[in-house]
Amino acid sequence: MYRFVDITETSEGITLPSEAMQINGEYLEDLVPGYRTLSVSGREALSPEIESFHTGIRDGSSRKSRRYPERIITVKYQLISKSNEEFREAYNKLGGVLNTEDAQLIFRDELDKYFIGTPSLVEEVEQGRNAVVGELEFLCLDPFKYSVVEYEAIPDMLQGSILLDYRGTYKSFPILEADFYRETDTSADGSASNSLTGRGDCGFVAFFNETKKIIQLGDPDEADTENKYQKSQTLVSAGFEGASGWGSAAKTQWAQNASTGLVSQAIQAGSMGMGIASYAVPATPKDTSGTILNNKATAQSSPVFYYSITAKATNRNANSVKVTVTVTASLKNTGSYFGPPYALQGQIYLGGAWRTFTIKKPSEFWRGKTAHTVNFSITVTGLSASTSALTGIKFKTARTDGTGGSAGVLPETACANLPISQYVADVPETYFLTASAFGSGSGWHGPSITRKLPQDASGVSGAVNGQLSFSHKMSIGSGNFGVSELGGFQVLLVNGSGSGRKIVAGAFLYKGSNGKSGKAIFYINGTAVETIDIDFSYGNKRFQAGVSSTITKTGDTVTFNLGGISRTFSNSAIRDVAIYEITFAFLQYAARPRLSFNGLYSAKFVKSNCQTWKDIPNKFSANDVLEADCQDGNVYLNGVLNQSLGALGNDWEGFYLTPGLNQIGFTYSDWVPAEYAPAFKVRYREVFL
């Protein structure tokens, strides 16, 4: 039963309404001061649209189609503010929150499910009031709601298939996943491991359900026919995802600063080390802000001065916080008054000490009803991790113009407390290999690592055809100064040895100016062939853990796939040129701030023994992750879209889960030993009407 709330009732001290809505993870009540949800409609069961037709004089009609239309969710709310200024500020905040598309909408009385909606209407409210009632509309083009939890089902060891109990009320299109045998050339502690066996390589996998719908990925013909070509071989499989990734074995296998000349005249300098790529607990607590003094009037005779103070707490760490203070002094009863000077000095007691600042100089004049504003920052130290508010804040002013009088003087006045986030210690979640030192230089400079390809099983050195796949993270930081960070990353396939080495193919990704974007330059036979724009914003989707980039050489053709950006180039001069080394470089520009994230998670090189990719028997090799999204028919290999892996006859529309028990079978290349078989799983969300 939902609690009734009077629309003139303030929300202070009252728990959230039962139907309070989260938008992208945060309640509107927490984001917009004075906002409160009153009711919500449009979440109920949805009626289908049925199209029918009739034939001749036959009684009744026949169903032609049945579909569910989009839905509109309407949120009725109240907004109460104490002043016109606070009311305007609240609506500005609400407008900012609603400036989003395809937002996740979760309601407090159903926290385990969400809708996907876009704000489509903000109703006009009654003018001239600071306590209003209005409505918001959210258009859900996808009319269904989904479980917040994504479920994962793995095979039943006795049945040899995946059995799952689907508890949704509408069909759900799952994600089918195959994780191929994990194998690296170093152990978890950083020491050398057994040589790469290649026994987990695979040519195809397939999933099938109880209605005989099949999803085939790879080349199923390789399972039943004699291989015309020799299987490819994984020569390098390096992982740097653990804290010990740059251990003794890796340092022996990879030479530092010993590459052939890097592109863009970059200087090889500095050293490598393991860095933290992400935290399980965010490293930076949320910023907080508040009004600690609101229009405090002086007691002296006319003119009366008003003082307001707002404060924002940022950069919280274990024992300190940065507080940015804004002090506003105004004259509200002076008409068009322009003087006299009324020079003022302010003092604020914050963090155990008085801080003095100038509010208005003698040379400045008050202009009508405008105000003087001053901003400054204070770092408050001596806190504990559990400190949740700054207390004991005081404020006072004094005259400094020497003209006498006490107008504008405010005796020592207590201010409200300023809430601050408690400090939570950083907890590393993932690691990557990155530069621990960049050396020095006036242009691009930093460390490189180079790996010589080992001989294949036949004792042959070099690879005329092959693929380098790697996963790396490259982005600016999440803070305000991320836009000023610069950095570069180079990946090179190298031919020859000693002074005769040259770049067969490679890419230079870099951010060389302020902003969130940069460039990528593609190189073939040592020459730049194309330059494109790249997004390096914080949290970009292309250069993150789980997303793979590749450089594939087949004869005279090189195909790049940088986090999903694909380019193909041909050059007859490299047709029979073999790759002997792979190089990565991590760069800084001059003394400019380095990128917050610029590191390598993994690198793998697979040698191919044929001239065309389609003839390779083992399409999949160690550590590959293959995903097929039945919702849209997309196939991903190591996080990168690769539609060429899906068979033309795949029945995507018919491969879905239905309410109740579902059984999904799977198969794979019959030449893969059972102990090296892929690990299969099905991921899904429950769908409800």
N, C-alpha and C positions, 0 to 999 in steps of 0.2 A: 504494500500500500504506500503510495507516494505522499510525501508531506506537503501540505498547502503552505505557500509563502505569499504574504501580502506584497504587492508590487512596490510599496513605499518602505518596505523593511530593508534595512541595511544588511549587507552580507557579512559584515565583520563578526567573527566568532561563530558563524553558522557553518555546518558541514556542507559539503558539496551536494547539490541536488541529485536525486536518483538518476535522472536522465542527463546529467552533465556530460558534455561531449569533449573528447580529446581530438585534436586535429594535429596529425603527425606527432603524436606522443605527448602532447601537453594540453591540459584543460584550458578552455577559454577563460574560465574563472581565475586561473592563476596568471594568465597572460594579460588580461585587460582589467584594470582596477574598476570596481563597481559593477562588473558584468555578472549576471546570474541567469542560468537557464530556467525557464518556466515550464515549457512543455515541448515535446517533439512529436511530429507526425510523419508518416511516410515510410516507417520501418516495418510495417506489418506485412503479412503475406501478400504476394503480388499476383494479380490475375493475369493469365496468359491471353494473348491475342490469337484468335483462331480464324483462319480464312477457309471458307468452304465454297463448294460449287454444287450445282444440281444438274441432272441430266434428263432431258426430255420431260416425260410425265412421271418419272420415278419419284416415289414419296421421299420426303426428307432431303438431306444433303450429304455430301461426302466431304471429309476433311482434306483440305489442300495443304495447309501448313499450320503449325502451332509454334509460337515464339513468346518469349517474355520481353516486354518493352523496357526501356530505361525507367528509372524511378527518380522521384524528387523527394528529398528529405527536407522538411521544414522545421526550423528551430525557432521557437518563440522565446524571447529573452527580455530582461529588464536591464537598464543601465542607469545607475544612480551615482551622481557626483556632487561634491560639496560646493563647487564653484564653476563658473563658466569656463575658466582655464582648465580645470581638471576634466570637465566634460569634453572639451575639444581634444585634449590630450588622449583621453580614453578612446575616442572615435578614431583618432589618428593611429593608435595602436591596433585597434580592431581592423582597420583597413589594411595595415601591414600584414597582420596574421592571415587575412583572407586573400591576400595576393599570392595564390598558389594554385596548382593544377594537380588533379589526380591525387588528392590528399587521402591519407588513411584516417578514417573516422571511426572512433570507438566510443561507445556510450557506457556510462558507469554502471548501469544495471545489466550489462552484457559484456563484460570485460574480455571475454575469450573469443569475441568475433569482431570483424571490422568490415566496413564498406569502403569503396573507393569513389570519392566524389570531388567535384569542382564547384566552388562557390559561384552561383549563377544569378543571385538576386539579393540585394540588401535593401529592405523596405525603408522608405522615407518615414521619419518619426516626427512626432508633434514638435513644432517649433516653440522656442522661448521657454523651454523647461529643461531642468537638469536631472529629472527623473522620468524616464521614458520607457515605453514598451515597443518592441519592434520584432521583425521576423527576418531570418536568414534562410535562403534556399540553397541546397546543394544538389547538383545534377549528377546522378550516378548512371553513367552510360552503361556500365556493367551493373545490372540490377541485383546481383547476388551478394550475399555476405559470406565471408571466409573465416575460417578458424585462424586465430593469431598464431597458434602453434603450427609449424610445419612438421608433419609426421614422417617417420622414416621406417620402412619395413625391409627386413633382410631375409634371406632364404631360410626355410625350415629344413634343418639338416636331414630329417627323415624323409620328407616329401621331395626334396630336390627342386623346390619351387618356392615362390614367395606367396604366403597366405596372409591376407590382412582383412580385418573387420572394419569396413568403412561405415562411419556413423553419421555422415552427412545426409541431407534430404534431397540433394540434387547431384547429378553426375559430376565427377571431378576428373579433369585431365591431369595425369601424373607427370612427373619427371622421372625418366628411366636413366639409371646411372650404372656405369661399369668402371670400377677402379682397377687398373691393371697392376700386376705384381710390382711391389715397391723394391727398388734395388739401386743403391748408390755405390760409388767407389770410395766412400769414407764411412766410418762407423759413427754412431751417435756421439761418442766421446771425442771425435776429431781424429782418431787414428785410422790407419789404412784398413780396408775390409777386403773380403774376397773379390776376385776379379768379376766383372760383369758377365753373367751367364747368358743373358738373352733368352732364357727359356720361358719367360713370361710374355714374349712377343706374341701378337695375335693378329689374325687377318680380318675377322669379323665377329660380331655378336648379334644376337637377335632376341627379342622379347615377344611372347605370344600370350593371349588371354583365353578365357573359356569360350569366347564366341569365335575363336580361330582368326582373330585380327592379329597381324604380325607387323612388327617394326624391326627392319633389318638395317644394320649399320656396318659400314666397311664393305668388303667384297665377299659375299657368301660363296661364290664359285671356288674360292681358294680352299674351301673345306672339302670339296669332293673331287678335285682334279689334281693331277700332278703339277707341281710348280715348275713353270717354264724358266723362271729366274731364281737365282740364289737369294736367299733371304737377306734382308738388311741386317746390319749389326750395330748395336749401341756401343760406341767407343768411349764416350764420356757421359757420366751421369753424376753430377755434383750437386749436393744440397747444402744450403747455408741457412737453414731455417731454425737451427738450434743455437743455443748460446756458445757451443763449442765448435761451430761450423768452420771457423778458421783455425783449425788445429794443426798438429804436426804433419799429418798426411796431406792436407790441402796446401800447406806452405811448401811442401816438397813437390807437389804436382803442378802448382801454379807459380810461375816466376813473376816477381814484382818488378815493374818499371823496366822490362826487357823486351818490349814489343818493337815491331817495325814502327817507323814514324807515324804518329797519330795524325789524323786529319785536323785541319785548321791550325796547324803549327802549334799544337798543344805540347806543353813541356811535361815529361813524365817525372814526377817528384812526389814525395810524401810516402805514406804507408797505408796498409789496409787493416781493418779490424771489424769485429762484430758490433753492430748497432741495434738499437731497439726500434723495430718497425711499427709496433702498435702496443697499446696498453689494454689490459683487461679492464682496468679502472681508469677513466679519463684522467690525464695528467693535470688538467686545469679545471678546478671547480667552477660552478656557474658564477657569473657576475651578479651582483645585487645592487639595488639602488633604492633611494627613499628620500622623502622630504623631511628634514630634521628640524626645520623652523619654517613656519608658514605665515607670511604676512604679519610679522610681529611689529606692532606700532610703537613708536616712541611716545613717552608721556609728556614731552615738552609742548610748549605753546606752538601755534602755527608758524611754519608749515610742519605737518606731521609726516615723519618718515616711516616707511614700511620696509622690513627686512625679511627676505626669504632665503633659505639655504637648502640646496639639494646636494646629495652626495652619491657617488657610485664607487663600489668596491670591486677591484679587479686584481689579477695576478696574485691570487691567494697561494701561499706556500705554507710550510710547516709552522713558521713562527712570525710571518708578516703578511701584510696586505697593502696594496696601493689604493689610496682613497683620493678620488678627484672631486674637489669641492667647487660648487658654483654658488656665489653669494650675489644676490640681487638687491639693490637699494633703490627705492622709488618714492616719488612724491605724487600723491594721488588727489590732492585738494588744492592745486596751485593754478589751475586754468592754463594760461599761456605763459606762465612765469619762466624767466630766463636766468635768474640770478638771485642772490649773490653766490659766490663760489661754493661755500659749504664744503671745504675739503675734509675728507673723512678717512680715518684709519680704522681697520678692523682687526680683531684678534679672535682666534678660535682655539679652544682647548681640546686637543684631540690626541690620543695616544700618549697621554701623560705629560704633555708640554703645551705651552702657549705658542701659537704661530701668528706672526704679525704680517699684515698685507695692506696695501693701499686700495681703498674703494674708489676714491675720486681725488684727483690732484687739484691744487688751487687754480690752475689755468683752465680747468674744464668747467663747463656750465651745465646746469640742469635745463633741459629743454622740454617745457610743458609737462606732460604726464609720462614722458619716457623715463627709463631707469638706467642706472649704471650697474654693469655686471662684471664680476671678476672671477676668473677660473685659476685654480692652482692645484697641485697634487702633493700629497703627503704620504710617505711610506710609514705605516704604523708597525712597529716591531714589538717583540716581547710577548707574542701571542702563543697560545697552545693550540694543538690540532683540534681540540674540541670547542674552542672559542667560537660562538655563533652570533655575537653582536658586539659592537663597540659602544661602550657606555660612558657616562660621565662627561658627555660633550657639552661645552659651554661656549657662549659667544658674547662679545661686547664691542662697542665702537667708541671712538673719541674724535674730537675736532682737532685738526692740525693747521688750520688757516690763520690762527692768531687774531681773528676779528672779533672774538668774544661771542657770547651766547652759547646756548646748549642745544640748539636745534640739531637733530640728527644724532645726538648722543644716546646710546642705549646702554644702560647698566648691565652688568654681568647677568646673563639669562641662560637658563638650562635648556638644552635641546633634546629632542627625542633620540632614542638609541638608533644605531644603524645596523640592521641585520647583515651578517656576512656568512659566506659558506664555510662550513667546517672543512678542515683539510683531510683528504684521504690520500694516503701514500700511493705512489705510482706502483702498479703491478704489471711488469712486462708480460706481454702475451705472445708476440712473434718477434723474430730477429731477422736481420739480413746482413749481408756482407757489404760494407761501405768504407769510405775513406775515413781513417782515424786522423790523418794529417795530409794536407794538400801541398806542402812545400811552399814555394813562393814564385811569383812571376807577375809580369805586367799584363799578361793576357790569360788564356786558358792554361791551367796547370793542375796537376793532381796525379794520383797513383794509377797504374794499370796492372792488370794481371793477365798472363799469357799461358795457355795450355797447349803443349804439343800433342797432337793426336797419336795415340798408340797404334801399333800395327794391328791389322784385323786378324781373324782366325787363320787366314792363309799366309800370314807373314808379310802382307803388302802394306806399305806406308802410304799415307795420303788418301784422299777421297775426291775423285772427280765429280761424283754426285753425292749429295747428302743434305741433311737438314740440321741446322742449329736451332734449338728451341730454348727459350729462357724466360724467366719470370722475374720482373723487377718492379720496384716501387719508385715513382718519380713524381714529386709534387711539391708545391709550396706548403708552408705551415698554415694552421688554422687561425693564427692571430692576425692582428691588424697590420703587422709589418711583413706578412708573407709576400705581398705584392712586390717588395723590394729585393727579395731573394733571387739569386742567379745561380746557375749550375748547368753542367753538361754531362752527357753519358754517351760513350762510344762503344759500338760492338762491331768487330771486324773479323772476316774470314781471310786468312793469310796464306799465300803460296810461297814456296822456297824456304831457304834457310840463310842465316847470316846476313851479309850485306845485300844479298840477292832477293830478299823478301819483298813482296808487293801485295797490295790489298786486292783480293779478288772481288769481294763485295763487302759492304758495311753500311752502317747508318750512324749519324751524329745527331742526337737529340739534345737540344739546348734551350735554355731560357736566358737571353742576353740583355733584357731590358725590363723596366718596371711593368707590372701587370700580372695577369694570370696565364698568359699564353706564351708560346715560344715557337720553335721551328724544328723540323726534322729534315735532314739532308740525306739522300740516298746516293751511295757510291757503287759504281761498277768499274772494275779494272782500274781502280785508283782515281777515277774521275767522278765528280758530282754530276748526277743526271737529272735530279729533280729536288725541289725544296717545297715543303708544305707547312701549313700552320698546325700546331699541336696545342691541346689544352693541358696545362699543368696545374690547374686549380686543385685545392685541397679536396681529397675524396674523389678525384676524377675516376672514371670507370675503366680506363684503358691500362693504366699502369699501377696495378694493385695486386696483392696476393691472390693466387688462384687464376690469374689471367696470364696467358702465355703469349709471347711474341715469337715469330719464326723467321728464319732466312733459309730458303730452300734453293739449292742449285741442282739443276738437271741439264747437263750439257751446256749449251750456250745461254740458257734461260735462268734468271734468278727471280724468285718471287719473295717479296717481303710481306709480312703481316705483323704490324706493330700494334698490338692490342686491339686488332680488328680493322686497322687501316691497311688496305692491301694495295700493293703496286707490283707490276711485273715488267722486267726489262730483259732484252736480249742483246748479246754482244758476241760475235763469232770468235773474237780473240780469246775468250775464256772457255771455249767448248771442251778442250781436253786438259785444261789447267786444273791441277789437284789442289785441295785444301790441306795444309799441314798443321796450321795453328789457328786457335781462336783467341781473341783478345777482347777484354772489357776495360774501359777506363772511366774514372769518376772525377769530374773536373769542377774547379772553382774559377771564377773570373776575377783576376787581380786580387784586391783585398775586399771585394764586395761580399755581403753576407751570403753564405752558402745555402743551398736548398735544404729545407728541413728533412726531406726524404729523397734519397738518391742511393738505392742499394739493390743488391742482387739476391734473390731468393734461391734460384736454382739455374742450372745450365745443363743441357743434354745435347750431344751430337750423335746423330745416327747416319752411318754410311750406307748408301744405297748402291746396289750392284746392277742397276738397269738405267736406261735413259728416260723412262717415263714413269711418273708417279703412279699411274693407274695399274702398272704391272707389279708393283711391290707387293709380295705376298703378305708381309707382316705390316699392315697399316698402323698398328698400335704397338707401343713398346713400353719399357719400364717407366713406371710412375705416371703414365698418361691417365687422365680422367675424362671419360666420355659421357656426355649428357644429351638426352633427347627430350625436348619439351613438347609433350603431346598437345598442349594448348594451341601453339602456333606452328608446330612442325619444324622448329629450329633445332639444329644439331650443333653442339659445342664440343670442341676438343681443347682441354686445358683452358676453358673459359673463353675461347675465341670461336666465333661463329664459323662453321665449316659445313655448308650444306652439301658439298660433294660427297660426304660420308653417308648420306641417307639414300636408300634405294627408292627408285621412282614409284614402285608399287606400295609403298608404306601407307597403311590405312590409319592416318592420324585422327580423322574424325570419328572413327569407330573404336579407338583405343582409349577407353575411359573406365573409371571406377563407378560402380553402382551401389546403392545402399545395401548393406549386408556383407556377406563373405565374398571376397574376390581372390582368385588364384591366378598368378602370373608366372609363366614358365620362361626359361631362358636357355640359350645354347651359345656355343663359341667354336672357334676353329678346332677341329679334332686332333690337330698335331700339337696342341698345347698340353703339356703334362698336367695331370690333375692337381698336383701340389703347387703349380704355378698359375692356376686358373684365375681369371678376373674375379673380383668381389662385386656381386650384383646387389643393387638396392633400388627401392622405389620410394620416391619422395612425393608427398601430396599434402594439400590442405583440404579440410572438409568444407563443402559448399552447402549453403542453406538458402531457401527461398524467403 
